Amino acid sequence: MGEIKVTQASALRPGSYIVLDNIACTVKDVQTSKTGKHGSGKCRIECVGIINGQKKIHLCPSTDNVRVPIIEKKNAQVLSIHDEVANVMDNETFETFDIKIPEDLKGKVTEGSIVNYWIILDERIIMQAK
């Protein structure tokens, strides 16, 4: 599994990232309740999967540790395209590999163009075409 770090649930903010059920997610909303007479404060974390767009809600004490993915953002040049898969070359390491083209970028990814891709939990995803 990819690189992760640990942080407290109360430190999460909208726009940050979290790993739930081994799925990297973007935090959309965090609601924190006050500490009560019989326990600690609770966090209700609403998030959406980065890769699959699946919605998730996580409830936990605000002092609990949660896993946060370390996301590498890199650029690559498209060498060739076969159906829904592009063969790309990383601009820094010159490594070539195949990567799936997302539905929303199908017309924008062309041979010779530069794409911005992320490495999240050992999975590569094209995020933007330049």
N, C-alpha and C positions, 0 to 999 in steps of 0.2 A: 504494500500500500504506500501511497505517496507521503510526502512530508506533512506533518501536522504539528501544531503547538497547542498548548493548553492555556486557557484563560478563564476568568470567573464569568458566570452567566450575567451578573449585574453590569459587567463592562461592555457588553454587546450593544451596538447602536444600529439603527437602520442603515443599510448599505454595507455592513460588515458581513463576514462569511462564517459559516458554522458547518460541522459535519454531523448529520443525523442519520442513523441507520446506514452508515458507510456511503452516504450520498452528500456531495458538497452542495450547500444551499446559500442563497443570499438572504440576509435578514431583512424583512420588510417592516416589522413592528416589534417592539419590546415593551411589555407592560409589567411594571413592578408593583406588587402590593406591599403595604407597610408591614412591619413586624407586628405580630399579635401577642396576646397574653400567653399563648402556649407554643409559640414557635417562631421560626425565622420568616423573613419576607420571601415571597415567591415571585418567579419570573415566568411570564407567558410569552414565548417567542414564536412569532409567525414568520415563516420563511418559504422560499420557493426554490426548487432544485435548479442549479445552473444548467445542467445538461438536459434534463427531461422536463423541466417546468412543473414538476409535481409540487403541490402545496403541502406543507407540514406544519403542525403546531406542537411545540414542546413545552411542557410544564416542569419546572424544577425549582429547588430552593435557590435564592439569589447568590448564595455562597458556594454553590456547586461549581466544579470545574467542567468546562465544555471543550470539545476539540474544535480547533480552527485550522482549515487547510492553508498551506503555504502555496500560493499560486505564482507560477513563473509565467511571465508575459514575454513572448518572443515574436520575431518576424521571420518569414520564409518566402521564398520565391516559388511560384507554381511552375513546375516543369511540364506536366502533362495532365490531362483530365480524361478519366474513363468512367462513364456513367455518373455515379454519385460520389466517386472517389478521386481525389487529386493527389498526384505525386509531387511532393514539395521538397525543397532543399533549405535547411536552416541557414540564415545569413551569417551566423557567427561560427558555428561548428562545421558547416558544409555537409551535415548528415542529411541523407535523403530518406524519406518515409512516406507512406500513404496515410491520408487523413480524409475522413468523411466530410463532404460539403453539406452544411446545414441548408434546410429548405429556403430560408429567407435570403440566402446569399448565392443561390444557384446561378443567376444571370450575371452577377458581379464578379465571380471568380473565373478568370480567364487565364489561358497559358501566358506566362511571362509576367503576370501581375504579382504584386506583393500582398501577402495576407498576414494579419496579426493573429497568432494562435496562443492559447493558454494551455499550460500543463497543470491539470488538477487531479490529484490522487492517481498519478500514473496514467492519466487519460488525456489525449490531445484533442482540443476543440478549436475550430476556426471561429473567431469572434468578429473579425472585421476584414473587409477587402479594401485595399487602397487603390 
